[in-house]
């Protein structure tokens, strides 16, 4: 799965609960308390992709302009992973704001 940094709205390290989401399985597997993998529809939120075996090790990425509204997946160190994504988003935003503020020379 590829998600452009410019489409990431936010990243969260809050624990994901098995019971919080009232989901409709679109294409995936769900055994509450063990795993939730695949595409699920959450009413009033949209399509969400899960790769979750240990909810306390998951990060949630909120997305705009993509098929999924959220991607929730497990990582080894969620605080480090979230910080890395946030730093990448900040760098991307700085690069784009710098690019837009630099006047273009003829022939570029």
DSSP file (Angstrom, degrees, kcal/mol; ACC not computed):
  #  RESIDUE AA STRUCTURE BP1 BP2  ACC     N-H-->O    O-->H-N    N-H-->O    O-->H-N    TCO  KAPPA ALPHA  PHI   PSI    X-CA   Y-CA   Z-CA
    1    1 A X              0   0    0      0, 0.0     2,-0.5     0, 0.0     0, 0.0   0.000 360.0 360.0 360.0 134.6    0.0    0.0    0.0
    2    2 A X        -     0   0    0      2,-0.0     2,-0.5     0, 0.0     0, 0.0  -0.974 360.0-179.5-119.8 125.6    1.3    3.4   -0.9
    3    3 A X        -     0   0    0     -2,-0.5     5,-0.1    63,-0.1     2,-0.0  -0.972  27.3-129.1-125.3 114.9    0.0    6.6    0.7
    4    4 A X    >   -     0   0    0     -2,-0.5     3,-1.9     1,-0.1     4,-0.3  -0.372  17.8-127.8 -60.9 138.2    1.4    9.9   -0.4
    5    5 A X  G >  S+     0   0    0      1,-0.3     3,-1.7     2,-0.2    -1,-0.1   0.850 107.3  64.0 -55.6 -36.1    2.6   12.0    2.6
    6    6 A X  G 3  S+     0   0    0      1,-0.3    -1,-0.3    86,-0.1    -2,-0.1   0.694  99.9  54.2 -64.7 -16.8    0.5   15.0    1.4
    7    7 A X  G <  S+     0   0    0     -3,-1.9    57,-2.7    56,-0.1     2,-0.6   0.463  82.3 102.5 -96.5  -2.0   -2.7   12.9    1.9
    8    8 A X  E <   -A   63   0A   0     -3,-1.7    55,-0.2    -4,-0.3     3,-0.1  -0.735  44.4-179.5 -85.3 120.9   -1.9   12.0    5.6
    9    9 A X  E     -     0   0A   0     53,-2.9     2,-0.3    -2,-0.6    54,-0.2   0.892  62.7 -21.4 -83.9 -45.9   -4.1   14.2    7.9
   10   10 A X  E     -A   62   0A   0     52,-1.2    52,-2.5     2,-0.0     2,-0.4  -0.985  50.0-136.5-160.8 164.6   -2.8   12.8   11.2
   11   11 A X  E     -A   61   0A   0     -2,-0.3     2,-0.4    50,-0.2    50,-0.2  -0.996  20.9-168.0-130.2 134.4   -1.2    9.9   13.0
   12   12 A X  E     -A   60   0A   0     48,-2.7    48,-2.5    -2,-0.4    -2,-0.0  -0.954  21.9-169.9-126.7 143.9   -2.3    8.5   16.3
   13   13 A X        +     0   0    0     -2,-0.4    45,-0.1    46,-0.2     3,-0.1   0.239  46.2 132.5-109.5   9.7   -0.8    6.1   18.7
   14   14 A X        -     0   0    0      1,-0.1    -2,-0.1    46,-0.1    44,-0.0  -0.347  69.5 -97.1 -61.8 141.5   -3.9    5.7   20.8
   15   15 A X        -     0   0    0      1,-0.1     2,-0.5    41,-0.1    41,-0.2  -0.317  35.6-133.9 -59.8 140.6   -4.7    2.0   21.6
   16   16 A X        -     0   0    0     39,-1.3     2,-0.3    -3,-0.1    41,-0.1  -0.849  16.4-143.6 -98.9 131.1   -7.3    0.6   19.2
   17   17 A X     >  -     0   0    0     -2,-0.5     4,-0.7     1,-0.1     3,-0.3  -0.737  10.9-137.9 -96.6 142.3  -10.0   -1.4   20.9
   18   18 A X  T  4 S+     0   0    0     -2,-0.3     3,-0.2     1,-0.2    -1,-0.1   0.879 104.7  42.5 -61.7 -37.0  -11.5   -4.5   19.3
   19   19 A X  T  4 S+     0   0    0      1,-0.2    -1,-0.2     3,-0.1    13,-0.0   0.593  93.7  79.0 -90.6 -11.0  -15.0   -3.5   20.3
   20   20 A X  T  4 S+     0   0    0     -3,-0.3     2,-0.6     1,-0.1    -1,-0.2   0.911  83.1  68.9 -65.3 -42.4  -14.9    0.3   19.4
   21   21 A X     <  -     0   0    0     -4,-0.7     2,-1.1    -3,-0.2    -1,-0.1  -0.677  63.6-160.6 -87.4 120.2  -15.4   -0.2   15.7
   22   22 A X        +     0   0    0     -2,-0.6    21,-0.7    21,-0.1     2,-0.2  -0.821  36.0 177.9 -91.8  95.0  -18.8   -1.4   14.5
   23   23 A X  E     -B   42   0A   0     -2,-1.1     2,-0.5    19,-0.2    19,-0.2  -0.637  35.6-143.2-108.5 157.8  -17.5   -2.5   11.2
   24   24 A X  E     -B   41   0A   0     17,-2.5    17,-3.1    -2,-0.2     2,-0.3  -0.984  31.6-125.4-114.8 119.1  -18.9   -4.2    8.1
   25   25 A X  E     +B   40   0A   0     -2,-0.5    15,-0.2    15,-0.2     3,-0.1  -0.484  33.7 171.2 -69.2 126.3  -16.4   -6.6    6.6
   26   26 A X  E    S-     0   0A   0     13,-2.4     2,-0.2    -2,-0.3    14,-0.2   0.842  77.2 -18.5 -97.4 -54.3  -15.8   -5.8    2.9
   27   27 A X  E    S+B   39   0A   0     12,-1.7    12,-2.8     2,-0.0     2,-0.3  -0.731 108.8  69.1-155.9 100.1  -12.9   -8.1    2.2
   28   28 A X  E    S-B   38   0A   0     10,-0.3     2,-0.4    -2,-0.2    10,-0.3  -0.985  70.3 -85.4 175.1-169.8  -10.9   -9.4    5.2
   29   29 A X  E     -B   37   0A   0      8,-2.9     8,-2.6    -2,-0.3     2,-0.4  -0.980  30.5-175.3-130.6 139.7  -10.8  -11.6    8.2
   30   30 A X  E     +B   36   0A   0     -2,-0.4     2,-0.4     6,-0.2     6,-0.2  -0.942  16.8 161.2-143.1 116.6  -12.0  -10.7   11.7
   31   31 A X  E >>  -B   35   0A   0      4,-2.9     3,-2.5    -2,-0.4     4,-1.8  -0.814  42.3-129.7-130.7  91.3  -11.6  -12.8   14.8
   32   32 A X  T 34 S+     0   0    0     -2,-0.4     4,-0.1     1,-0.3    -2,-0.1  -0.065  92.0  20.7 -48.4 132.4  -12.1  -10.3   17.7
   33   33 A X  T 34 S+     0   0    0      1,-0.1    -1,-0.3     3,-0.0     3,-0.1   0.315 129.2  49.5  90.6  -7.4   -9.4  -10.6   20.3
   34   34 A X  T <4 S-     0   0    0     -3,-2.5     2,-0.3     1,-0.3    -2,-0.2   0.665 114.1 -25.8-127.0 -52.4   -7.0  -12.2   17.8
   35   35 A X  E  <  -B   31   0A   0     -4,-1.8    -4,-2.9    19,-0.0    -1,-0.3  -0.986  32.5-163.8-165.1 157.3   -6.8  -10.3   14.5
   36   36 A X  E     +BC  30  52A   0     16,-2.4    16,-2.5    -2,-0.3     2,-0.4  -0.880  26.2 167.7-145.7 110.7   -8.5   -8.0   12.1
   37   37 A X  E     +BC  29  51A   0     -8,-2.6    -8,-2.9    -2,-0.3     2,-0.3  -0.988  37.0  18.7-130.2 133.7   -7.0   -7.9    8.6
   38   38 A X  E    S-BC  28  50A   0     12,-2.7    12,-2.8    -2,-0.4     2,-0.4  -0.718  93.0 -20.5 117.5-161.8   -8.4   -6.3    5.5
   39   39 A X  E     +BC  27  49A   0    -12,-2.8   -13,-2.4    -2,-0.3   -12,-1.7  -0.748  55.2 172.6 -95.6 131.8  -11.0   -3.8    4.3
   40   40 A X  E     -BC  25  48A   0      8,-2.8     8,-3.4    -2,-0.4     2,-0.5  -0.977  25.9-134.2-135.9 148.2  -13.8   -2.8    6.6
   41   41 A X  E     -BC  24  47A   0    -17,-3.1   -17,-2.5    -2,-0.3     2,-0.6  -0.903  15.0-164.4-104.7 129.2  -16.5   -0.2    6.3
   42   42 A X  E >>  -BC  23  46A   0      4,-2.8     4,-3.0    -2,-0.5     3,-2.4  -0.958  27.8-118.0-112.3 115.9  -17.3    1.9    9.4
   43   43 A X  T 34 S+     0   0    0    -21,-0.7   -21,-0.1    -2,-0.6    -2,-0.0  -0.209  98.4  12.4 -52.1 139.9  -20.6    3.8    9.2
   44   44 A X  T 34 S+     0   0    0      1,-0.1    -1,-0.3     0, 0.0     0, 0.0   0.425 130.1  56.9  70.3   1.3  -20.1    7.6    9.2
   45   45 A X  T <4 S-     0   0    0     -3,-2.4     2,-0.3     1,-0.2    -2,-0.2   0.638  92.6-141.4-124.2 -40.9  -16.3    7.2    8.7
   46   46 A X  E  <  -C   42   0A   0     -4,-3.0    -4,-2.8    23,-0.1     2,-0.3  -0.767  49.8  -3.9 112.8-159.1  -15.9    5.2    5.5
   47   47 A X  E     -C   41   0A   0     20,-0.4    22,-3.4    -2,-0.3    23,-1.0  -0.579  61.2-174.9 -80.4 131.0  -13.5    2.5    4.3
   48   48 A X  E     -Cd  40  70A   0     -8,-3.4    -8,-2.8    -2,-0.3     2,-0.5  -0.974  16.3-145.1-128.5 139.5  -10.8    1.5    6.7
   49   49 A X  E     -Cd  39  71A   0     21,-2.2    23,-3.1    -2,-0.4     2,-0.4  -0.917  19.5-167.1-105.9 129.6   -7.9   -0.9    6.3
   50   50 A X  E     +Cd  38  72A   0    -12,-2.8   -12,-2.7    -2,-0.5    23,-0.2  -0.900  26.8 168.5-115.0 143.1   -6.8   -3.0    9.3
   51   51 A X  E     +Cd  37  73A   0     21,-2.1    23,-1.7    -2,-0.4     2,-0.5  -0.662  37.2 150.5-141.6  83.1   -3.7   -5.1    9.9
   52   52 A X  E     +C   36   0A   0    -16,-2.5   -16,-2.4    21,-0.2     3,-0.1  -0.966  20.9 142.0-132.3 121.7   -4.2   -5.6   13.6
   53   53 A X  S    S+     0   0    0     -2,-0.5     2,-0.4   -18,-0.2    -1,-0.1   0.590  86.6  30.9-120.3 -34.4   -3.2   -8.5   15.8
   54   54 A X    >   -     0   0    0      1,-0.1     3,-2.6     3,-0.0    -1,-0.2  -0.893  68.8-162.7-127.7  98.4   -2.2   -6.6   19.0
   55   55 A X  G >  S+     0   0    0     -2,-0.4   -39,-1.3     1,-0.3     3,-1.3   0.770  88.6  62.4 -55.2 -28.7   -4.2   -3.4   19.3
   56   56 A X  G 3  S+     0   0    0      1,-0.2    -1,-0.3   -41,-0.2    22,-0.1   0.565 103.4  50.5 -75.5  -6.2   -1.8   -1.9   21.8
   57   57 A X  G <  S+     0   0    0     -3,-2.6    18,-2.7   -41,-0.1     2,-0.3   0.178  92.3 107.0-111.3  14.7    0.9   -2.0   19.1
   58   58 A X  E <   - E   0  74A   0     -3,-1.3     2,-0.3    16,-0.2    16,-0.2  -0.655  49.8-158.8 -99.8 150.1   -1.1   -0.2   16.4
   59   59 A X  E     - E   0  73A   0     14,-2.5    14,-2.0    -2,-0.3     2,-0.5  -0.919  13.2-141.7-116.7 152.9   -0.9    3.2   14.9
   60   60 A X  E     -AE  12  72A   0    -48,-2.5   -48,-2.7    -2,-0.3     2,-0.6  -0.963   9.2-163.0-116.7 125.9   -3.8    4.9   13.0
   61   61 A X  E     -AE  11  71A   0     10,-2.8    10,-1.9    -2,-0.5     2,-0.5  -0.947   9.0-151.5-109.4 120.1   -3.2    7.0   10.0
   62   62 A X  E     -AE  10  70A   0    -52,-2.5   -53,-2.9    -2,-0.6   -52,-1.2  -0.789  22.4-166.4 -90.8 130.8   -6.1    9.3    9.0
   63   63 A X  E     -A    8   0A   0      6,-2.8     2,-0.3    -2,-0.5   -55,-0.2  -0.856  17.3-161.1-126.5 151.2   -6.1   10.0    5.3
   64   64 A X  S    S+     0   0    0    -57,-2.7     3,-0.1    -2,-0.3     4,-0.1  -0.943  75.3  18.6-125.8 151.1   -7.7   12.3    2.8
   65   65 A X  S    S+     0   0    0     -2,-0.3     2,-0.3     1,-0.2    -1,-0.1   0.797 101.6 102.6  62.2  32.8   -8.1   11.9   -1.0
   66   66 A X  S    S-     0   0    0      2,-0.2    -1,-0.2    -3,-0.1   -63,-0.1  -0.868  86.2-104.0-135.4 169.5   -7.5    8.1   -0.9
   67   67 A X  S    S+     0   0    0     -2,-0.3   -20,-0.4    -3,-0.1     2,-0.3   0.913 106.8  53.5 -60.1 -44.5   -9.6    5.0   -1.1
   68   68 A X        -     0   0    0      1,-0.1    -2,-0.2   -22,-0.1   -20,-0.2  -0.703  64.4-157.7 -95.8 145.3   -9.3    4.5    2.7
   69   69 A X  S    S+     0   0    0    -22,-3.4    -6,-2.8    -2,-0.3     2,-0.3   0.726  84.0  14.4 -87.6 -26.2  -10.2    7.1    5.3
   70   70 A X  E     -dE  48  62A   0    -23,-1.0   -21,-2.2    -8,-0.2     2,-0.4  -0.991  59.0-158.1-145.2 150.0   -8.0    5.3    7.9
   71   71 A X  E     -dE  49  61A   0    -10,-1.9   -10,-2.8    -2,-0.3     2,-0.5  -0.992  13.2-171.5-127.5 124.0   -5.2    2.7    7.9
   72   72 A X  E     +dE  50  60A   0    -23,-3.1   -21,-2.1    -2,-0.4     2,-0.3  -0.965  18.3 158.7-118.8 118.9   -4.7    0.9   11.2
   73   73 A X  E     -dE  51  59A   0    -14,-2.0   -14,-2.5    -2,-0.5     2,-0.3  -0.974  38.3-109.1-145.9 157.5   -1.7   -1.3   11.4
   74   74 A X  E     + E   0  58A   0    -23,-1.7     2,-0.3    -2,-0.3   -16,-0.2  -0.620  33.3 176.4 -87.9 139.3    0.6   -3.0   13.9
   75   75 A X        -     0   0    0    -18,-2.7     3,-0.3    -2,-0.3     0, 0.0  -0.910  38.9-117.8-134.7 163.2    4.3   -1.9   14.3
   76   76 A X  S    S+     0   0    0     -2,-0.3     2,-0.5     1,-0.3    -1,-0.1   0.933 108.7  18.3 -68.0 -46.2    7.0   -2.9   16.6
   77   77 A X     >  -     0   0    0      1,-0.1     4,-2.5    -3,-0.1    -1,-0.3  -0.870  69.3-173.8-130.0  96.5    7.5    0.5   18.2
   78   78 A X  H  > S+     0   0    0     -2,-0.5     4,-2.4    -3,-0.3     5,-0.2   0.830  82.3  54.1 -66.6 -33.2    4.4    2.7   17.6
   79   79 A X  H  > S+     0   0    0      2,-0.2     4,-2.1     1,-0.2    -1,-0.2   0.935 113.2  42.8 -66.0 -44.5    5.8    5.9   19.2
   80   80 A X  H  > S+     0   0    0      2,-0.2     4,-2.4     1,-0.2    -2,-0.2   0.910 115.0  49.9 -66.7 -42.8    8.9    5.8   16.9
   81   81 A X  H  X S+     0   0    0     -4,-2.5     4,-2.1     1,-0.2    -2,-0.2   0.922 112.3  47.2 -62.9 -44.3    6.9    4.8   13.9
   82   82 A X  H  X S+     0   0    0     -4,-2.4     4,-2.7    -5,-0.2    -1,-0.2   0.902 112.2  50.0 -64.5 -40.9    4.4    7.6   14.4
   83   83 A X  H  X S+     0   0    0     -4,-2.1     4,-2.7    -5,-0.2     5,-0.2   0.899 108.9  52.3 -65.2 -40.0    7.2   10.2   15.0
   84   84 A X  H  X S+     0   0    0     -4,-2.4     4,-2.1     2,-0.2    -1,-0.2   0.915 112.1  45.6 -62.2 -42.8    9.0    9.1   11.8
   85   85 A X  H  X S+     0   0    0     -4,-2.1     4,-2.4     2,-0.2    -2,-0.2   0.923 112.9  50.0 -66.1 -44.7    5.8    9.6    9.8
   86   86 A X  H  X S+     0   0    0     -4,-2.7     4,-2.4     1,-0.2    -2,-0.2   0.904 111.4  48.9 -61.4 -41.5    5.1   13.0   11.5
   87   87 A X  H  X S+     0   0    0     -4,-2.7     4,-2.5     2,-0.2    -1,-0.2   0.897 110.6  50.7 -64.7 -39.8    8.6   14.1   10.7
   88   88 A X  H  X S+     0   0    0     -4,-2.1     4,-2.4    -5,-0.2    -2,-0.2   0.897 110.2  49.9 -64.6 -39.9    8.3   13.0    7.1
   89   89 A X  H  X S+     0   0    0     -4,-2.4     4,-2.5     2,-0.2    -2,-0.2   0.929 111.1  49.1 -63.7 -45.0    5.0   14.9    6.8
   90   90 A X  H  X S+     0   0    0     -4,-2.4     4,-2.4     2,-0.2    -2,-0.2   0.914 112.0  48.3 -61.1 -43.8    6.6   18.0    8.3
   91   91 A X  H  X S+     0   0    0     -4,-2.5     4,-2.5     2,-0.2    -1,-0.2   0.908 111.4  50.4 -62.5 -42.2    9.6   17.8    5.9
   92   92 A X  H  X S+     0   0    0     -4,-2.4     4,-2.4     1,-0.2    -2,-0.2   0.912 111.2  48.4 -62.7 -43.5    7.2   17.3    2.9
   93   93 A X  H  X S+     0   0    0     -4,-2.5     4,-2.4     2,-0.2    -2,-0.2   0.895 111.9  49.2 -65.7 -40.0    5.2   20.3    3.9
   94   94 A X  H  X S+     0   0    0     -4,-2.4     4,-2.4     2,-0.2    -2,-0.2   0.914 110.7  50.6 -64.2 -42.9    8.4   22.4    4.3
   95   95 A X  H  X S+     0   0    0     -4,-2.5     4,-2.7     1,-0.2    -2,-0.2   0.930 113.2  45.2 -61.1 -46.4    9.6   21.3    0.9
   96   96 A X  H  X S+     0   0    0     -4,-2.4     4,-2.0     2,-0.2    -1,-0.2   0.883 113.2  49.1 -67.6 -38.1    6.4   22.2   -0.8
   97   97 A X  H  X S+     0   0    0     -4,-2.4     4,-1.2     2,-0.2    -1,-0.2   0.876 113.9  47.2 -69.5 -34.7    6.0   25.6    0.9
   98   98 A X  H  X S+     0   0    0     -4,-2.4     4,-1.4    -5,-0.2     3,-0.3   0.929 110.9  51.3 -68.7 -45.0    9.7   26.4    0.0
   99   99 A X  H  < S+     0   0    0     -4,-2.7     3,-0.2     1,-0.2    -2,-0.2   0.883 111.5  48.2 -57.9 -40.0    9.1   25.2   -3.6
  100  100 A X  H  < S+     0   0    0     -4,-2.0    -1,-0.2     1,-0.2    -2,-0.2   0.767 111.6  49.5 -74.3 -25.6    6.0   27.4   -3.9
  101  101 A X  H  < S+     0   0    0     -4,-1.2     2,-0.6    -3,-0.3    -1,-0.2   0.657  91.5  87.6 -89.4 -15.9    7.8   30.5   -2.5
  102  102 A X  S  < S-     0   0    0     -4,-1.4     2,-0.1    -3,-0.2    -4,-0.0  -0.735  82.9-124.7 -86.1 122.3   10.8   30.3   -4.7
  103  103 A X        -     0   0    0     -2,-0.6     2,-0.3     1,-0.1    -2,-0.1  -0.398  24.8-118.5 -67.0 141.8   10.2   32.2   -8.0
  104  104 A X        -     0   0    0     -2,-0.1     2,-0.2     1,-0.0    -1,-0.1  -0.586  22.4-134.4 -80.5 139.4   10.8   30.1  -11.1
  105  105 A X    >   -     0   0    0     -2,-0.3     3,-1.9     1,-0.1    -1,-0.0  -0.606  36.3 -86.5 -88.8 153.4   13.5   31.2  -13.5
  106  106 A X  T 3  S+     0   0    0      1,-0.3    -1,-0.1    -2,-0.2     0, 0.0  -0.334 116.8  27.4 -57.3 138.7   12.8   31.4  -17.3
  107  107 A X  T 3         0   0    0     -3,-0.1    -1,-0.3     1,-0.0    -2,-0.0   0.417 360.0 360.0  88.3  -1.6   13.4   28.0  -18.9
  108  108 A X    <         0   0    0     -3,-1.9    -2,-0.1     0, 0.0    -1,-0.0   0.425 360.0 360.0 -96.6 360.0   12.7   26.0  -15.7
